[in-house]
Amino acid sequence: MNQRSLSLPLLLVALLLAAMLLHLCAGAEPQPLSLVWSVLHGEAPDTFEAAIIRELRLPRALGAALAGAGLAAAGVLMQAVTRNPLAEPGLFGLLAGAALTVLLARLIPGLSSPGLVAPLAAAGSAFGAMLVFALVRAAGDGGGVLTPALAGAAVTAFLVALTTMISLMEARAFEDMRVWLSGSFAGLRLGVVAMVAPWALAGLGLALFTGPKLTILTMGDEAATGLGLNPRRIRALALIAVVVMTAAAVALAGPLGFVGLTVPHAVRLIGPMGQGRLLALSALAGAGYLVLADTLARTVIAPVEISAGILTALVGAPVLVLLVRMRA
C-alpha cells in the first residue's frame, strides 16, 4: 500500500477527530478545549460545565459519528447492489419503514424499551425495502434507473403519511417523537449509544467485508461466478448490512435523509476507486459530515436548536436534483 492510498484515510480520520472536538467545545455555552480534554481523560472536576460535555455533547458526537458512517456506507452498498446512483436508505423506503415501526412500538406497552428500538427499526427497514423491490419487480425494466427511485419515493411517501397520521391521532406519541421524527440527536444518552453501537459496528463490519466483492460484481454475474463468488450471497449480505446500519442510525437519531446519497457522490469526486475503498472513505467522511451537521444544528441559531435531519435534507435535496438532471 503506497503513501497516497494511506494519506486520504488518515486525513479523513484527522478531520473526524477535529469535528468531534469542535462538537464538544461548541454550543450555546462554549467550553474550553482543556476542559474537554479533561473530560475525555476522566480527570474533569464534578462541575456543571463538565456534565454538559459528558452527559449531553459526548453521546451526541458518538451517535452522530456512528449514524453518519453507517448511512454513508449503506448508500455505497445500495448504489452498487442496485446499480442505481440514486439509491440510499432515505429514498428507498428504509428510513420511513424504520420510523413507522418505532412509532408503532411506542404505542404498545412493553415494546418501548430502548434496547428494542434497533431490532424494531431493522424490521421496519426490511419491510420498507421489500415494498420498494416488490414495486420494481412489478414494473419490470421499462423505467430504467428511475423506476427504483420512483418506487422508493412512492413507498416513502406512503409510509411517511402513515407515520404522520398515527402521530396526529395519538397526541402523546406526537409530543414524544415530533423532534425525533425530523432526525435529531437531542436527548441522546450514553446508555442508548452503548446499546446501539454493537448494531452499528456489526453492520459496518459486514459492509467492509462485502464491499470489495461488489467491485467484481460490476463485471457481471458470470464473471463473478467464474472467480468463485456467489452473486446472490454477496447481494444478500450487502442488503443485510444496509438494514442493520439503517436501523442503528434510526435508533440513534430518527430518520436522517440524504446522507447515503450526498457523501458517496462527494467521495467519488476524488477519482475512480474500487467499491471497498469507496465504502471505507465514505464511512469516514459520513461520520465527520454528520458530526459537523449536528454541531451546526446546535449552534447556527443558538440557543434555539434545529434538527440535523433538516440540514442534511437542505444539502441533499439539491444533490438529488442534480443527479436526476445528469441522468435525464
CORZI-V490690 format. One record per residue. N is the residue number from 0. RES is the residue in one small letter. D_CENTER is the distance of its C-alpha to the mean C-alpha in Angstrom with 1 decimal. Layout:
# CORZI-V490690
N:RES:D_CENTER
N:RES:D_CENTER
This chain:
# CORZI-V490690
0:m:29.2
1:n:30.4
2:q:29.8
3:r:27.8
4:s:25.2
5:l:24.8
6:s:24.9
7:l:21.6
8:p:19.5
9:l:21.7
10:l:21.3
11:l:17.5
12:v:17.9
13:a:20.6
14:l:18.6
15:l:15.7
16:l:18.6
17:a:20.2
18:a:17.2
19:m:17.0
20:l:20.8
21:l:20.8
22:h:18.3
23:l:20.8
24:c:23.8
25:a:23.0
26:g:23.2
27:a:25.9
28:e:27.9
29:p:27.4
30:q:28.1
31:p:29.8
32:l:28.2
33:s:31.0
34:l:30.0
35:v:26.4
36:w:27.8
37:s:30.1
38:v:27.4
39:l:25.3
40:h:28.6
41:g:29.6
42:e:32.7
43:a:32.0
44:p:34.6
45:d:34.0
46:t:33.6
47:f:31.6
48:e:29.9
49:a:28.8
50:a:27.5
51:i:25.3
52:i:23.7
53:r:23.6
54:e:22.7
55:l:20.6
56:r:19.1
57:l:18.5
58:p:16.2
59:r:14.1
60:a:14.0
61:l:13.1
62:g:10.4
63:a:8.8
64:a:9.3
65:l:8.0
66:a:4.6
67:g:4.8
68:a:6.5
69:g:4.9
70:l:2.5
71:a:5.9
72:a:7.9
73:a:7.2
74:g:8.3
75:v:11.2
76:l:12.2
77:m:12.3
78:q:14.3
79:a:16.6
80:v:17.3
81:t:18.0
82:r:19.5
83:n:18.0
84:p:16.6
85:l:15.2
86:a:12.9
87:e:9.2
88:p:7.7
89:g:8.8
90:l:12.1
91:f:13.0
92:g:13.1
93:l:10.5
94:l:8.9
95:a:12.6
96:g:14.0
97:a:12.0
98:a:13.0
99:l:16.5
100:t:17.0
101:v:16.1
102:l:18.4
103:l:21.1
104:a:21.0
105:r:21.7
106:l:24.9
107:i:26.2
108:p:28.0
109:g:26.8
110:l:23.2
111:s:21.8
112:s:21.7
113:p:18.6
114:g:18.9
115:l:18.5
116:v:15.4
117:a:13.1
118:p:15.7
119:l:16.2
120:a:12.6
121:a:12.8
122:a:16.1
123:g:14.9
124:s:12.1
125:a:15.0
126:f:17.3
127:g:15.5
128:a:15.2
129:m:18.9
130:l:20.0
131:v:18.6
132:f:20.2
133:a:23.3
134:l:23.8
135:v:23.3
136:r:25.9
137:a:28.2
138:a:28.1
139:g:29.0
140:d:28.8
141:g:30.3
142:g:27.3
143:g:26.1
144:v:22.5
145:l:22.3
146:t:23.0
147:p:19.5
148:a:18.1
149:l:20.8
150:a:20.4
151:g:16.7
152:a:17.7
153:a:20.5
154:v:18.6
155:t:16.0
156:a:19.0
157:f:20.8
158:l:18.3
159:v:17.6
160:a:21.4
161:l:21.9
162:t:19.5
163:t:21.3
164:m:24.7
165:i:24.2
166:s:23.0
167:l:26.0
168:m:28.4
169:e:27.4
170:a:27.9
171:r:26.9
172:a:23.5
173:f:23.0
174:e:24.0
175:d:21.9
176:m:18.6
177:r:19.0
178:v:17.1
179:w:14.3
180:l:14.1
181:s:13.6
182:g:10.3
183:s:12.1
184:f:12.5
185:a:16.2
186:g:18.1
187:l:15.8
188:r:18.2
189:l:18.5
190:g:19.6
191:v:16.4
192:v:14.4
193:a:17.1
194:m:16.7
195:v:13.0
196:a:13.0
197:p:15.0
198:w:12.5
199:a:9.7
200:l:12.5
201:a:14.1
202:g:11.3
203:l:11.1
204:g:14.9
205:l:15.3
206:a:13.2
207:l:15.4
208:f:18.4
209:t:17.8
210:g:16.7
211:p:20.3
212:k:21.8
213:l:20.0
214:t:22.1
215:i:25.1
216:l:24.0
217:t:24.1
218:m:27.8
219:g:28.2
220:d:28.5
221:e:32.1
222:a:31.6
223:a:28.9
224:t:31.2
225:g:34.0
226:l:32.1
227:g:31.8
228:l:28.2
229:n:27.3
230:p:25.1
231:r:24.3
232:r:23.4
233:i:21.0
234:r:19.3
235:a:19.2
236:l:17.7
237:a:15.0
238:l:14.2
239:i:14.4
240:a:11.9
241:v:9.4
242:v:10.4
243:v:10.4
244:m:6.9
245:t:5.7
246:a:8.6
247:a:8.0
248:a:5.1
249:v:7.6
250:a:10.4
251:l:9.6
252:a:9.2
253:g:9.6
254:p:8.2
255:l:6.4
256:g:7.7
257:f:8.5
258:v:6.1
259:g:6.4
260:l:10.0
261:t:11.1
262:v:10.3
263:p:11.8
264:h:14.7
265:a:15.4
266:v:15.7
267:r:17.9
268:l:20.3
269:i:21.4
270:g:23.2
271:p:23.5
272:m:21.9
273:g:21.2
274:q:18.0
275:g:17.9
276:r:18.3
277:l:15.8
278:l:13.1
279:a:14.2
280:l:14.5
281:s:11.2
282:a:9.5
283:l:12.0
284:a:11.7
285:g:8.0
286:a:8.9
287:g:12.0
288:y:10.7
289:l:8.7
290:v:11.7
291:l:14.0
292:a:12.5
293:d:13.1
294:t:16.4
295:l:17.4
296:a:16.5
297:r:19.0
298:t:21.6
299:v:22.0
300:i:24.3
301:a:24.9
302:p:26.1
303:v:24.2
304:e:20.5
305:i:18.0
306:s:14.5
307:a:11.7
308:g:10.4
309:i:13.8
310:l:13.7
311:t:10.6
312:a:12.6
313:l:15.7
314:v:14.6
315:g:12.8
316:a:15.6
317:p:18.3
318:v:16.5
319:l:16.4
320:v:20.0
321:l:21.0
322:l:19.6
323:v:21.5
324:r:24.6
325:m:24.5
326:r:24.4
327:a:26.9
